[in-house]
Amino acid sequence: MSYDHSNIFARMLRGEVPARVIFENDYVFAFHDIFPRAPIHALLIPKGAYMNAYDFQTHASTDEIVGFYRGLSQTIDRLGIKDSGFRLVSNTGVHAHQEVPHFHVHILGGAILGSLPTFLNATP
């Protein structure tokens, strides 16, 4: 499978689709989700063409990986949720219901979030 350069996030990176930008640097682009699932719901995407978390972790350069995680911290600071807490979610592939084929992390916060689904809390 190859990267789809017509996906919505690739189009945002090219400026073809508007976004409410929170933070941007050479490696990442952070913006507010248009269908928020929490009072604060942002997305952080790498600027490189990576389909999912696995693709990013195995093919991104060290600079891209470091830049992504530093961008994550800076986005969390801008959102003002460092001390109150937040949840990070990244879905990869069909079984995880990944909707956009560009690696992205959801940053959720701004309120007490509900429990994780039961299957995540089960002990083996």
N, C-alpha and C positions, 0 to 999 in steps of 0.2 A: 504494500500500500504506500502511496506517495502523498506528500503534503498537498492539500487543496488550497491553492492561493486565492480562491474566491470565497473562502469562509468569512464570516462576519468580522472576526477579530483581525484577520489579515487586511480586510477592507478598512477597518478602523485605523490600523497602523499606517495605512497609505493616505488617511484623511478623507476617504470616500464616504464614510459613515460617521456622523457626529457621536461624540462621547463626552460625558461629564468627567473630565480629567481630575484626578486627585494628585497624581505624582507621575513624573516621567524622567528617565535618565537615558543613558546610551544603551542600556540593556533591557529595561522594563517599561511597561505602560500600565498604569493603574487607573481604574475608572469605576464609577458607581454602576451597579447592576440595574437594568431597566425594569426588572421584575423582582424587587427585593423580597427576601425571605426572613429578614430581620430588620430592626430599626437601622442598623448599619450593615450594608451588604455591598462589598466592593469586589472587583476582580483584578487580579494581577496577572499579566501575561508577559512572556519574554518577547523581545522584538525579533528574535530568530524564528525561523519556520520549523517549529517542533510540534508534532501531532499530539503528544501526551506526555505524562510525567516520565514514563520509561524512555521514550525517544529523547527527551531533554537530558535526563540523567546519563544516558549512554553516548550521546553525540555532541552535547554542548561543550564549549571550551571551558577551561577553568575560570577565565574572566567572566564568561556569561553566567556560570553557576554562582560565583561569588556576587556578581552584580545583581542577579535575581534576588538572592537572599538579603542582600543589603537594601535593595529596593523594597522588599517586603517589610523590613523593619522601618524604613522611612515612611512607607504608606501607613503602617500601624500607628506611628507617631502622629502623622497628619490627621488620621481619623480620631485620635484621642482615646484609644481603647487599650493602650498598653497596660494600665493598672487595673482596669475593671475586668479585663479578660476578653478573649475572642476565640473563635473556632476557625480552623483552616480546613478546607475540603477540596480535594482534587479527584475528579472522576476520570478513570482511564478505561476506554473501550465500551463495547456494547453492554456487557454485563453490569457495568457500573453506571450506565445511563449517561455517558459522556455525550453532550448535545452538540458541542462545537469542536471540530477536529483541530484545535490549536491548544497546546498546553496552557492551562490556566488554573489559578488557585482562587477559590472563593474565600473571602475574609468576612466573617459574620460576627456581629457584636452589638453593643448598645443596649442590651437587656439580658436578663437571665434566659439562656437558650434552653430549649427542651432537651430531654434525655436523648441519647443516641438510640437508634433502633435496637431492639432486643438482641438480634443476632450479633451485634458488635460487643455486647456486654456478656455474652455467654462464655463460660469457661469450657475448655475442651474436655 
